[in-house]
Amino acid sequence: MSRTSFFLLSLLLCGAVAQAQAVSIADFGLKPGTRENAVPYVRRALNHCKASGVSTLTFPKGRYDFWPHRCIERDYFESNTTDNNPKRLAILIERFDGLTVDGEGSDFVFHDRIQPFTVDSSRNVTIKNLTIDWDIPLTAQAAVLRADEGYVDLQINAYESPYIIENEQLVFVGEGWKSAWSGTMEFDRDRRIVVPRTGDLGCMAASGALRAEELAKGTVRIHAEYRRKPAVGNLLVLRHSERDHAGVFIVDSKNVALENLDVYHCAGLGILAQYSENLSFTNVNSVPNEKKGRILAGHDDGFQISSCKGDVRIKGCTFHALMDDPINVHGTSVRIVERVNDRTLRCKFVHGQSTGMTWARSGESVGFIDNQSMQTIALGAVEAYRRETTDIFELVLAQPVPQQVAAGYALENLTWTCSLSVTNSHFKSCRARGLLVSTPGKVLIADNIFESSGSAILIAGDANGWFESGAVSDVTITRNTFKAPCMTSMYQFCEAVISVCPIVPQKDAAKPFHRNIRITGNRFELYDYPILYALSVDGVEFSGNRLVRSYDFEPFHYRKHGLTFEYCRNVTVKGNLVEGEVLGNTVSLLQTPEKEYKTDKGKFFKIVGQ
């Protein structure tokens, strides 16, 4: 063979190999825009990719519809999600090592109750360049046409959110489901924010007690007992349904990246990752589909990162009009219900929407927590894990359990904890708070914009209520802008714009729960008093921040101090700059000795005593 022939043959072989590395869904007979069920085509394409070692599956730009028919059905116990099993899986990426799904800008439209993406037991997976939405959303919205004494008239897009009046109740119906209206959130029509000072205070009494009648197609009169009148023209989110699936569910996987995704809707958590390692989310947005005139995005949280390890990176993401927190990063603590013997404990998942998960594996590290003081009294290593029911499991430890550990104590899995960076993201107005962080890993929150309805940042952690574990040990909050919509409504744990609020029944300044929180170089646009509330922290710094007076809203919060430190140690406040008549110029030290408080004397903040 001549050198030229060999060269040409090599080029052909290289081209064939390169060609084999990517396939299009069109190769399997699916075309965009047909509204044909994409599920069986995608199943065949993924099976081909796995069998042939193809690393990329593309979708020519267009609309693809996914119906539950011919879905894989699988029981999954998903964190902070109702266990309505089996889940119906539109796209299941299972046991892959190296796969990219590239939508090339396509719209993925889902029907009925279905989980769009599931990544299970896979490595090196990327999903990018697509949108997730429903034609018939699993939560509805309405515009207020009239609000008189005794009734309110609502305009509902009956094509998008079909409804019936059943036994004088407003009931929404969809593709295979029926769901009664159960709650209401009100958004300002112009600013697209949760109406200030409303929060979870619905504008009407319990929806089940309200009589509904249809005045015309799409116009419904609700005979209301007002808690407060909604404003004419404002938009109401009419909550129904429940959180029984995620938009993207990532479990038992490693090195998963989501890029350039708009998650316009789902009936649960937008992105849920649990027991997974090294995750990145770039330009992944949980926002309403404005082209459809919607104010509502997801039914619940935008991102829920539950019991993950390694590095979690969130960059350039936007969150708006969610019905729960945009980001929540935490572990799951469990309660000890019986000490069987010196090395065996029976434990219980306590929160009703976090059960059934494989909580631990052989060799993993756990912490024994006194749930009253919230102190980790000892560490242990897992030898065996045996599930009894979805709520109860038995844990065998490699070494004897400390004698003081008894029923009522809690356990935390310390192996499944992550480091976190959240950068260049925008937290617009959603129900509840902005960013929730409960992880002992290194945390960086930088260069973000916060306009959350409640607290912008919440650092919580407990083993008594939500059982979302994770005492922080290294948190930096820097170069962020906290705008005036922050802290305009009250929700649980909303004690200030930044709220450090763990549940510690027996507080002791000598035994703090959190450690090392630095809040430096940020801009706060403040209309009200409380800027920072910190409970049970050893090492909290508030320095070099710019505080600017805003008059966008009327002050209302019950806290009247700018900074409150309760049961804290090693507190530093210095170098903060003030523009205008900022209200919160006092510091409250509650069970925090003044010797633990260091400041630049004669500056803006003044101590008002214990």
Secondary structure, 3 states (H helix, E strand, C coil): CCHHHHHHHHHHHHHHHHHHCEEEHHHHCCCCCCCCECHHHHHHHHHHHHHHCCCEEECCCCEEEECCCCCEEECCCCCCCCCCCCEEEEEEEECCEEEEEEEEEEEEEECCCCEEEEEECCEEEEEEEEEEEECCCCCEEEEEEEEECCEEEEECCCCCCCEEEECCEEEEECCCCEEECCEEEEECCCCCCECCCCCCCCCECCHHHCEEEEEECCEEEEECCECCCCCCCCEEEEECCCCCCCCEEEECCEEEEEEEEEECCCCCCCEEEECCEEEEEEEEEECCCHHHCCCCCCCCCCEEEECCEEEEEEECCEECCCCCCCEEEEEECEEEEEEEECCEEEEECCCCCCCCCCCCCCCCEEEEEECCCCEEEEEEEEEEEEECCCCEEEEEECCCCCCCCCCCCEEEECCCCEEEEEECCEECCCCCCCEEECCCCCEEEECCEECCCCCCEEECCCCCCCCEECCCCCEEEECCEECCCCCCCCCCCCCCCEEECCCCCCCCCCCCCEEEEEEECCEEEECCCCCEEEECEEEEEEECCEEEECCCCCCCCCCCCCEEEECCEEEEEECCEEECCCCCCEEEEECCCHHHEEECCCCCCEECCC
